[in-house]
Amino acid sequence: MKLAPAEIQALQDLTIVVFAPLVSGGIAHIEGRLQGRRGPRILQPYYDLVKFFAKETLVPEDASWVFLAGPVLAFSCYLIVPLLIPVLTNYPLPLGYIGDILAGGFILALAGFAVALAAVETGSPYAQLGSSRAMTFGALIEPSILFVTFTVALITTTDLPYFEAAAVRSSMSQIVRPAHILAVIAFFLVVLNDTGRIPVESHTSTIEFGMIDEARTLEHSGPAFALLRWGSAMKQLILYVILINVFIAPWGLAGSRSLGAVLIAIPIFITKAFGVGFLFAIIDNSFSKLRLFKITEYMAVAFLLAVLALLVLFLGGG
């Protein structure tokens, strides 16, 4: 049985939506084990989402419609990006041509802006502080992403995710090229930052001076808060998709439109995502937390690696 391209694209979106909480729950469970605790249940994020959707949504007195529109817009952005990247197939789907990897980055940035704007609308000092920090550090991340994108585009002669993955699959020499390795390391550091796994601020921090992502959602409740939590898990899995299926290991994807090939690609992808999540959990729990301003130094390293990758490419060592 062959699936239509539109059905496969819907299945890619569904894979991200359904399995994002599972990956987050698995990583949280692994972290608990690494810290000597029992850890939460792997399926705990699903129970939390059901609980939040059943609760009432409370809106601060001074907040406008932006407060409720922000989570919806962010969640919508997270639904668009999987249409542009190789989640399950190694061949481009029709909507895969409408945007390159840079467009996907802009959509993710729009989601982050919507969440930050909704937090500012609350008037809460902690929420505003978290939004301010997120936007400040986001400005440091974007140049690194741009240089990584340019480097990979020059190496593979394209900036479309599907064709970048095809170039990596074409030869082992593509993977071991110095410019590609440096670009991958730079993007790896960016993903660590975007998923809150850098050894500076914990993604589950409740200490006011260290909160970034958690602070932006302090005033949300009910379905709006559920969408933010769900969207955060989706963003994490989307970044894993780009890291795994575009830069590092674009294998195990469906090569045909048959139902069996596409369904087999799902557990393979989830296994790879758990592998990356396990690595990130080890990194997150292997370092003492540093002071907040050290994030600028951390992102400077990612930026310099991305620039170095571009220089190595132009100097003939790429």
C-alpha positions in Angstrom: 0.0 0.0 0.0 1.4 3.4 -1.1 0.7 6.6 0.8 0.0 9.9 -0.9 2.7 12.6 -0.3 0.1 14.6 1.7 -0.6 11.6 3.9 3.2 11.2 4.6 3.5 14.9 5.5 0.6 14.6 7.9 2.2 11.5 9.4 5.5 13.5 9.9 3.6 16.1 11.8 1.7 13.5 13.8 5.0 11.8 14.7 6.4 15.0 16.2 3.1 15.8 18.0 2.6 12.4 19.5 6.1 11.3 20.4 7.6 14.7 21.6 6.2 14.2 25.1 7.5 10.6 25.1 11.1 11.7 24.3 10.9 14.4 27.0 9.6 12.0 29.5 12.3 9.5 28.6 15.1 12.1 29.0 13.6 13.2 32.4 13.6 9.6 33.5 17.2 9.1 32.4 18.2 12.3 34.2 16.6 11.0 37.4 18.5 7.7 37.1 21.8 9.5 36.5 21.2 11.6 39.7 20.5 8.5 41.8 16.7 9.1 41.9 13.9 6.9 40.7 12.9 9.6 38.2 9.4 10.4 36.9 7.5 8.0 34.7 8.4 8.0 31.0 4.7 8.7 30.2 4.4 11.5 32.8 4.3 14.3 30.3 1.1 12.8 28.8 -0.5 12.7 32.2 0.5 16.3 32.8 -0.9 17.5 29.5 -4.2 15.8 30.2 -4.3 17.5 33.6 -3.4 20.9 32.3 -6.0 20.8 29.5 -8.7 20.0 32.1 -7.8 23.0 34.2 -9.2 26.6 34.0 -7.2 29.3 32.1 -6.6 32.3 34.3 -5.6 35.6 32.6 -3.8 38.4 34.4 -5.8 41.6 34.8 -3.4 43.7 32.7 -2.9 41.1 29.9 -4.4 41.6 26.4 -5.4 39.0 23.8 -1.7 38.5 23.0 -1.4 36.6 26.3 -3.6 33.8 25.0 -2.6 34.1 21.3 1.1 33.6 22.0 0.9 29.9 23.0 -1.4 29.1 20.0 0.9 30.9 17.6 4.0 29.1 19.0 2.3 25.7 18.8 1.3 26.5 15.2 4.9 27.3 14.3 6.0 24.0 15.7 3.5 22.2 13.5 4.8 23.9 10.3 8.6 23.1 10.7 8.2 19.3 10.4 6.7 19.8 7.0 10.1 21.2 5.8 12.6 18.7 7.3 13.2 15.0 6.8 11.4 13.4 9.7 10.6 10.0 8.2 11.6 10.1 4.5 14.8 10.5 2.6 13.1 12.0 -0.4 11.6 15.5 -0.4 7.8 15.9 0.0 5.9 18.6 -1.9 5.9 21.1 1.0 9.6 20.4 1.6 10.4 22.8 -1.2 8.7 25.8 0.2 11.3 26.6 2.7 15.0 25.9 3.5 16.6 25.2 6.8 17.0 28.9 7.4 13.2 29.4 6.9 12.7 26.7 9.6 15.0 28.6 11.9 13.0 31.8 11.3 9.7 29.9 12.1 11.2 28.6 15.4 12.4 32.1 16.2 8.9 33.4 15.6 7.6 30.8 18.1 10.1 31.9 20.7 9.1 35.6 20.1 5.4 34.8 20.5 6.1 33.0 23.9 8.3 35.9 25.1 5.7 38.5 24.0 2.9 36.6 25.8 5.1 36.5 29.0 5.7 40.3 28.8 2.0 40.9 28.6 1.5 39.4 32.1 3.4 42.2 33.8 5.1 39.7 36.1 8.7 40.7 36.8 9.9 37.1 36.7 8.2 36.4 33.4 9.5 39.6 31.9 13.0 38.8 33.2 12.9 35.3 31.6 11.7 36.8 28.3 14.4 39.4 28.3 17.1 36.8 29.0 15.7 34.5 26.2 15.7 37.3 23.6 19.2 38.4 24.6 20.7 35.0 24.4 18.7 34.2 21.3 20.5 37.1 19.6 23.7 35.3 20.4 22.5 32.0 18.9 21.2 33.4 15.6 24.7 34.3 14.1 25.9 30.8 14.9 22.9 29.2 13.2 23.5 31.5 10.1 27.1 30.5 9.8 26.3 26.8 10.3 23.7 27.1 7.6 26.0 28.9 5.2 28.8 26.4 5.8 26.6 23.4 5.2 25.0 25.0 2.2 28.4 25.6 0.6 29.6 22.1 1.3 26.5 20.4 -0.1 25.6 23.2 -2.6 22.1 23.5 -1.3 20.3 24.8 1.8 17.3 22.5 1.5 17.3 20.0 4.5 16.4 17.0 2.3 19.3 17.5 -0.1 21.8 18.3 2.7 20.9 15.0 4.2 21.3 13.3 0.8 24.8 14.8 0.5 25.8 13.4 3.9 24.5 10.0 3.0 26.3 10.0 -0.4 29.8 9.4 1.0 31.6 8.9 4.3 34.1 11.5 3.1 31.3 14.1 3.5 30.9 13.3 7.2 34.6 13.5 8.1 35.3 16.8 6.2 36.8 19.2 8.7 34.3 22.0 7.8 31.3 19.7 8.3 32.6 18.4 11.6 33.1 22.0 12.9 29.7 23.0 11.7 28.1 20.0 13.4 29.8 20.7 16.7 28.6 24.3 16.5 25.1 23.3 15.8 25.3 20.7 18.6 26.2 23.5 21.1 23.3 25.5 19.7 20.9 22.6 20.3 22.2 22.2 23.9 21.4 25.8 24.5 18.0 25.8 22.9 16.9 22.8 24.8 18.1 24.2 28.2 20.8 21.5 28.6 23.9 23.8 28.8 25.7 23.7 32.2 24.5 27.2 33.1 20.7 27.1 33.6 18.6 24.0 34.2 15.6 23.5 32.0 13.6 22.7 35.2 15.1 25.5 37.3 12.9 27.1 39.9 15.6 29.5 41.2 14.7 33.0 40.2 18.2 34.1 39.3 18.7 31.2 36.9 15.3 30.9 35.3 15.0 31.4 31.5 12.5 29.1 29.9 10.5 28.3 33.0 10.1 32.0 33.9 8.3 32.7 30.6 5.5 30.3 31.5 5.0 31.2 35.2 1.7 33.1 34.6 0.1 30.7 32.2 -2.4 28.0 33.3 -4.8 25.5 31.8 -4.8 24.7 28.1 -2.5 27.7 27.3 0.1 26.3 29.6 -0.4 22.8 28.2 0.2 24.2 24.7 3.5 25.8 25.9 4.7 22.6 27.5 3.7 20.5 24.5 5.3 23.0 22.1 8.5 23.0 24.2 8.7 19.2 23.8 8.0 19.5 20.1 10.7 22.1 19.6 13.2 19.8 21.3 12.3 16.9 19.0 12.4 19.2 15.9 16.0 20.2 16.8 16.9 16.6 17.3 15.5 15.9 13.8 17.7 18.5 12.2 20.7 17.4 14.2 20.2 13.7 13.5 18.5 13.4 10.1 20.3 16.3 8.4 23.8 16.6 10.0 24.9 13.5 11.7 23.0 10.3 10.9 20.4 10.6 8.0 19.9 6.9 7.8 16.9 4.7 8.5 14.5 7.0 6.7 11.9 5.6 4.4 13.0 5.4 0.8 9.6 4.8 -0.7 6.0 5.7 -0.2 4.9 2.3 1.0 3.1 2.2 4.3 5.5 -0.4 5.8 8.7 1.7 5.0 7.2 4.8 6.5 6.0 3.1 9.7 9.4 1.3 10.2 11.1 4.8 10.0 9.1 5.9 13.1 10.7 3.6 15.7 14.1 4.1 14.1 13.8 7.8 14.4 12.5 7.6 18.0 15.5 5.4 18.9 17.9 7.9 17.5 16.2 10.7 19.3 16.5 8.8 22.6 20.2 8.3 21.9 20.8 12.0 21.4 18.6 12.8 24.5 20.7 10.3 26.6 23.9 12.1 25.5 22.4 15.5 26.3 21.3 14.2 29.7 24.8 13.0 30.5 26.3 16.4 29.5 23.6 18.2 31.6 24.4 16.2 34.7 28.2 16.0 34.3 28.9 19.7 35.0 28.3 22.1 37.9 26.0 25.0 37.0 27.9 28.1 36.0 27.0 31.7 36.5 24.4 33.2 34.2 26.7 35.5 32.3 28.8 32.6 31.2 26.2 31.8 28.6 27.7 34.6 26.4 31.1 32.8 26.5 29.4 29.5 25.7 27.7 30.9 22.7 30.8 32.7 21.6 32.5 29.3 21.4 29.7 28.0 19.1 29.9 31.1 16.9 33.7 30.9 16.6 33.4 27.2 15.6 30.8 28.1 12.9 33.1 30.8 11.6 36.1 28.5 11.7 34.2 25.9 9.7 33.5 28.6 7.0 37.2 29.6 7.0 38.4 26.0 6.7 36.1 25.5 3.8 37.4 28.5 1.9 41.0 27.7 2.7 40.7 24.3 1.1 40.5 22.1 4.1 36.8 21.7 4.0 
